[in-house]
Amino acid sequence: MTNLTSMTLAEARDALKKKDVSSTELTQAFLDKMDAENGDLNAYNTITHDIAKAQAKQADDNLAAGNARPLEGVPIAVKDLFCTKGVLTTASSHILDGFTPQYESTVTQNLFDAGCVMLGKTNLDEFAMGSANITSYYGNVKNPWGRTLGKDLVPGGSSGGSASAVAADLCLAALGTDTGGSIRQPASFCGITGFKPTYGRCSRWGIIAFASSLDQAGPITKDVRDAAVMFEHMAGHDAKDSTSVNQPVPNVEALLGQDIKGMKIGIPEEYRMDGMDAEIEALWNKGADLLKEAGAEIVPISLPHTRYALPTYYIIAPAEASSNLARYDGVKYGLRVLEDGDDINAMYEKTRAAGFGAEVKRRIMIGTYVLSAGYYDAYYKKAQRVRGLLIKDFRDAFEKVDAILTPTAPSGAFGIGEKMDDPVTMYLNDVFTVPASLAGLPGISVPAGLNADGLPLGLQLLAKSYDEETLFKVAAKLEEALAFKRLGVAA
């Protein structure tokens, strides 16, 4: 096998089981590539050489003894928002300097129990707040597609490090989290697959919280099959998370390739926005035509409250963030700024001022404002009511259709430094992904084509809650029809 790092996760899984390659060989190939390229891409905050080698050796022992677990020896990356026992966990924030958890997040534990090998912790927008991976305390992440243009491009966010690592073959797959599009949008920018499960499918225990009613873990992968494989081993009920759903996890990999004839695919008229990029609209139409050719019926639908989704999200998410981030005060863990003569209030103020970046401070202030006396009813309470209307819109739509097709993002990747002066423009990157987040729906972004600059664009599929089976059936057919060649794969 000449190029170990270009394999998909499913290919590597099968090669390991056949003993065509050892986990030690595979893991070392990734570590060597990471050491050579991460300095430029900045996809990883921490590379866990020793842990990866030890886990790979154990995997090889298990394979040799005939005790292989489902993902035995498969090297993956973990977004630096998941607590990993004994490994620095920062959320890419200065305020968590030196924080080393003494416990493992449920999702990472599930994957390690399945046999995965951890290569390292990937960079992200600070506390997952951002759409370009430019708010990290540890520096900007670069999109590997920028190499084709000789330009430094954003990878999307907040899971930009994970997306960059997968696209550059610095891991087989990576964990991400999605609050308003933070898996799907960077997957679109980097020409790979990003899947957000139904809210509650994957435990939030041990994941550093941004917005508790929206955060959901999911995989970023090289293709749809890999996303299905990762999902099956990430998901499951967890008694430690009160929002975790107690439902069986479907075997979605077995459904890939099944017929979608007779399925109804909704096209929401409200997503055809004024000033929409013609390339994106053309790609959206192409996706609909391909699904029609595969036997699906294309049905126009209406989601009338779509235009209120983004302002609703940017009230609810900051409100929850202002509450969740109150715990970072310099007392128990992480950064502490304390000078002689300071009382505890001075320590709080100085620690939080030094520890949080500008975007995090902006969202904490917005959240505190909308929850404050006199404004709670006008903003937060009203936003929750609108969220209920958005949920009803989707519920009504799914009485008529099996899945919904939309663009993933309003543009391709843009240059690092562009759009940074206007936070509202940056927030608009999430315009197509936020509605499904507010409704708790499963969504997947599939790479669909290239824009005029030669950069990838994605299409998004949505299904009703807990209907990942339908989502993966349609996504696999769409992927097959689009025949997109990811970065590094010959056309």
Secondary structure as UniProt FT lines:
FT   HELIX           4..6
FT   HELIX           9..17
FT   TURN            18..19
FT   HELIX           23..41
FT   STRAND          44..47
FT   HELIX           49..64
FT   TURN            65..66
FT   TURN            70..73
FT   STRAND          75..79
FT   TURN            80..81
FT   TURN            85..86
FT   TURN            91..92
FT   HELIX           94..96
FT   TURN            97..98
FT   HELIX           106..113
FT   TURN            114..115
FT   STRAND          117..122
FT   HELIX           126..128
FT   TURN            137..138
FT   TURN            144..145
FT   HELIX           146..149
FT   HELIX           160..167
FT   TURN            168..169
FT   STRAND          173..178
FT   TURN            182..183
FT   HELIX           184..190
FT   STRAND          193..196
FT   TURN            199..200
FT   TURN            205..206
FT   TURN            212..214
FT   STRAND          216..221
FT   HELIX           224..234
FT   TURN            239..240
FT   TURN            242..243
FT   HELIX           252..255
FT   TURN            256..257
FT   TURN            261..262
FT   STRAND          264..268
FT   HELIX           269..271
FT   TURN            274..275
FT   HELIX           278..293
FT   TURN            294..295
FT   STRAND          297..301
FT   TURN            304..305
FT   HELIX           306..308
FT   HELIX           309..324
FT   HELIX           325..327
FT   TURN            340..341
FT   HELIX           344..355
FT   HELIX           358..371
FT   TURN            373..375
FT   HELIX           376..381
FT   HELIX           382..397
FT   TURN            398..400
FT   STRAND          403..407
FT   TURN            416..421
FT   HELIX           423..427
FT   HELIX           428..430
FT   TURN            431..433
FT   HELIX           434..439
FT   STRAND          443..450
FT   TURN            452..453
FT   STRAND          456..462
FT   TURN            465..466
FT   HELIX           468..482
FT   TURN            487..488
//
